[in-house]
Amino acid sequence: MLWRKGRASDNVVQDSGGGGRGLGGRGLGLGGIVLVVIVGLLFGKDPGQILQLLGDMGADAGAPGQQQVGAPANDEQTQFVRAVLGSTEDVWGRLFAASGQRYAAPRLVLFNGAVQSACGAASAAMGPFYCPGDQQVYLDLDFFREMQTRFHAAGDFARAYVIAHEVGHHVQNLIGVMSQVEQAARGGAPMQGAEGLSVRQELQADCFAGAWANHAQRQLNWLEPGDIEAALNAANQIGDDALQKQSRGYAVPDSFTHGSSAERVRWFRTGFASGNLKDCDTFAARTL
C-alpha cells in the first residue's frame, strides 16, 4: 500500500495517560495538596479556594486521562494512521457533500495500555473502538502488532481496514443509524446473536470500510497487489466464529456481536465492489 500518497490528517492526537492532569484535589496527590496548603498560608489565601480553582481548571481542560496533544510527527506508525485517517476524511467529506451534508470528521486518539473515554474506561485488550459520546476513535498502536502475531493479519491495508471500520461507526453515528439501533434495542429487539442488531451494525461498518477503500483507490491509486487480500484476511481472522474457535474451540452463534468471518469478508467485498452506500443496508438484508 502506497500510503504516503495520502493527505496527513490533523485529527490524530496522543492521549497523555497517567490517570489525569494533576489538577485539583483529584489529581494532585497528598504531596501536592500539602504544597498548596503551605503556599496558601504563606500568601494569606484560603487553600480550599485554591484547590477549587485548580479543580475547575482541570474540569475545563477535560476529563482525567483525556489530556490530548499532537501525536508524534516523525513516528512512522503515527504517520500511517494520519494518512489513512486523512483519506477517510476526504472520501466521506465528498460523499456527504454530494448529498448536501457536511461531514464532521472524528478525532483519532492514540493511547498506550488504557484510556478514559466518554464511553468509560477501556484497556488495550478491547482493541480499537469508537465512542459515540465524544465522537472519537481510540487505537492502541500495539494492536497492529497483535494483528500480525495473534490474528496472522499482516499488511498496511489490513491495518487501514481496521481504522476505516471504526470510522464507519462514526458515519453510522452521524447519519442516525446508532440512535435507531439504540431505540430498537430499548423496544426489545435482540442485540446479540447471528441476526442481532449488533452484528448488523458491525457488518455495515465493514461495508462502509469497503466503500471507503473503493473511493480512496479511485482518488489515490495507492493499492498494490495483495492489499485487498490482506484486508479480507484481516476480516476473516476477526470474525466471531474464528475468535471463539481460537479461544474455546467452538463457535456459539447466539453470542455473536460482530458477525462471522464469511459475513465480514462478504460485506467488505460488497462495499469495495461498488462504493455505493445503498449496497450497505445490512439491516434490510434477509441473509447476512
C-alpha positions, 0 to 999 in steps of 0.5 A: 500500500502506497500510503504516503500518497495520502493527505496527513490528517490533523485529527490524530492526537496522543492521549497523555495517560497517567490517570489525569492532569494533576489538577485539583484535589483529584489529581494532585496527590497528598504531596501536592495538596500539602504544597498548596496548603503551605503556599496558601498560608504563606500568601494569606489565601484560603487553600480550599479556594485554591484547590477549587480553582485548580479543580475547575481548571482541570474540569475545563481542560477535560476529563482525567486521562483525556489530556490530548496533544499532537501525536508524534510527527516523525513516528512512522506508525503515527504517520500511517494512521494520519494518512489513512485517517486523512483519506477517510476524511476526504472520501466521506467529506465528498460523499456527504457533500454530494448529498448536501451534508457536511461531514464532521470528521472524528478525532483519532486518539492514540493511547498506550495500555488504557484510556478514559473515554466518554464511553468509560474506561477501556484497556488495550485488550478491547482493541480499537473502538469508537465512542459515540459520546465524544465522537472519537476513535481510540487505537492502541498502536500495539494492536497492529502488532497483535494483528500480525502475531495473534490474528496472522493479519499482516499488511498496511491495508489490513491495518487501514481496514481496521481504522476505516471500520471504526470510522464507519461507526462514526458515519453510522453515528452521524447519519442516525443509524446508532440512535435507531439501533439504540431505540430498537434495542430499548423496544426489545429487539435482540442485540446479540446473536447471528441476526442481532442488531449488533452484528448488523451494525458491525457488518455495515461498518465493514461495508462502509470500510469497503466503500471507503477503500473503493473511493480512496483507490479511485482518488489515490491509486495507492493499492498494490497487489495483495492489499485487498487480500490482506484486508479480507484476511484481516476480516476473516481472522476477526470474525466471531466464529474464528475468535471463539474457535481460537479461544474455546474451540467452538463457535456459539452463534447466539453470542455473536456481536460482530458477525462471522468471518464469511459475513465480514469478508462478504460485506467488505467485498460488497462495499469495495465492489461498488462504493455505493452506500445503498449496497450497505443496508445490512439491516434490510438484508434477509441473509447476512 
